Each structure stands twice: as C-alpha cells, then as structure tokens.
Amino acid sequence: MSEKRYLTIEEIQSRMLAMMKDIKRFAAENNLTFVLTGGSALGAVRHHDFIPWDDDADLGLPRDQYEFFVANYKPQVPDAELLFFNTKADWNYPYARVADTKTIADNEFRTVANGVFVDVFPIDHMADSTRMQKFEYVTQKMLDIARNLARKNQWQPDEPGLWWKKIISPVVRLAPASYYVQRENRRARKIDHKYRTSHTAGLLTVIGVNGMKEFGQAAWYNQIIWVDFADTQMPVMKNYHDYLTFLYKDYTQIPAEADRKHHWGMYYR
C-alpha cells in the first residue's frame, strides 16, 4: 500500500477557496444571500482570509434559500461534489457540504466520508423565549449525540460522558446515522416554519462546541457587507462585531498555539 500524502494547510485552504468561489457564483446567479459564519467569519474580519490554521469553511443561507441550494446546486469547480441526504443516502450530517472528491479525511474515531470541504448550513428561525430555545437545543443535542454514536468507529479516551454513551450506544446504533440526520433536519425545518417571524435565528443543525451561542439575533443575518478575503471578497454580517463578540468574546486576540483548533488530516485518495 502506498504511503498517504497529506495536504498542507495551504493546499487545504486553496481548495476550500475554490469551492467557496463557486458557491458565490451560484448564489449571484440565483439571487441567493449567503454569509460566512463561525471561524470563517472570524477569519474574514481578523485576517481578511482564512484563519491561518483553519482547515474547514462555514457559511449559511436562510432556510428557504438553503433548500433551493441543496436542490439545484451543481458544482462547476473541478473535482467537487454536493453532499446531502438527497444526494447521498448514507450522508452523516444534518446539513450540506461541498467537498473535494480527490481527497479524504483521516479520522479514526468517526466515519467522515468526504475530503476537503465547505459546510453549508441552513439559518433557521427559532423561539424568542430562552426557555423554548433551551428545549430546542437539548432536543437537537440528543439527536446529535445519537447521530455521532451511530457513526463512531472507536471511543476517544477523553470523550465526555463516555460511560453513559457506552451504555446507550448499542440501542442507538440499531439505526444508521442517516436516520438521525433526517430527524435533526426535519425538526429544524419545522421550528423555522413555526417561528418564521421571530427575532431569533441561527444554526439549529449545528450542535457543537458553540452550543447555544449558535442562536442569536435574526437581524444579524439580514444585512451583509462584503470584505476582502484572500484574492476575492466574501460576505459577512454587517454587525459582525456583536456576532463575533457573542461567539468568541475578544475575537481580535490571536489564541495561543496550544488553543488553535484543527479538525483532522486530509490526504489524497
């Protein structure tokens, strides 16, 4: 077996940028409004580029535009594919991903069946009530834990809640990850429809390290500005300061090297 050739961070970011530009093309052709989120928004504001060590890209569209995107987007950039449960029956995420077909992720703990990628999230409205937001979060979180257990290959030694996850895992794994994916997405869509006129919106299908910080003011997503990003321009929230402060507190500070987060290695297939 030939030795794996891993991509450098520069190669990963170059490939992500090409896919982001293609999404930008499609959005412009179809009058869609997308916006960078999370670390990609932070990179755009603080570095006018990717965060130097970042190995994924994140963007979002309002739910109705997101549904149009996943139904109609066909990448024109070479060696890229749209991954979602309506294009890939065993897809393991409750949101879409545009991914490179020439690379693959190296993750020993969970099944990650794609290469270098750009995450594409629906922006969903939700209840303005903090109590209801907590209920929505906890319910989505339980489904997300089940999804991750269903695609797990082995346990991480320092995994939170390891003992109880081992107890429920045999039952959870009776269903494939795709079952929980569709339930998460269907539930987020239903919440968005119910609270379409609310003042709160965010990423209901992303229940990760940011927790309820993914829920913010709907107004943040309604107005965008374009900022320099590498050799092009990308959209961020006009009120990016409040958004980034909400997520990261003092977002202008560069974290210590030990606190810089990576996802996994990428290598050529």
Secondary structure by P-SEA (a helix, b strand, c coil): cccbbbbcaaaaaaaaaaaaaaaaaaaaacbbbbbbcaaaaaaaaacccccccccbbbbbccaaaaaaaaabbbbcccccccccccccccccccccccccccccccccccccccccbbbbbbbbbbbccaaaaaaaaaaaaaaaaaaaaaacccccccccaaaaaaaaccccccccaaaaaaaaaaaaaaaaaaaccccccccccccccccccccccaaaaabbbbccccccccccccaaaaaaaaccccccccccccccccccccccc
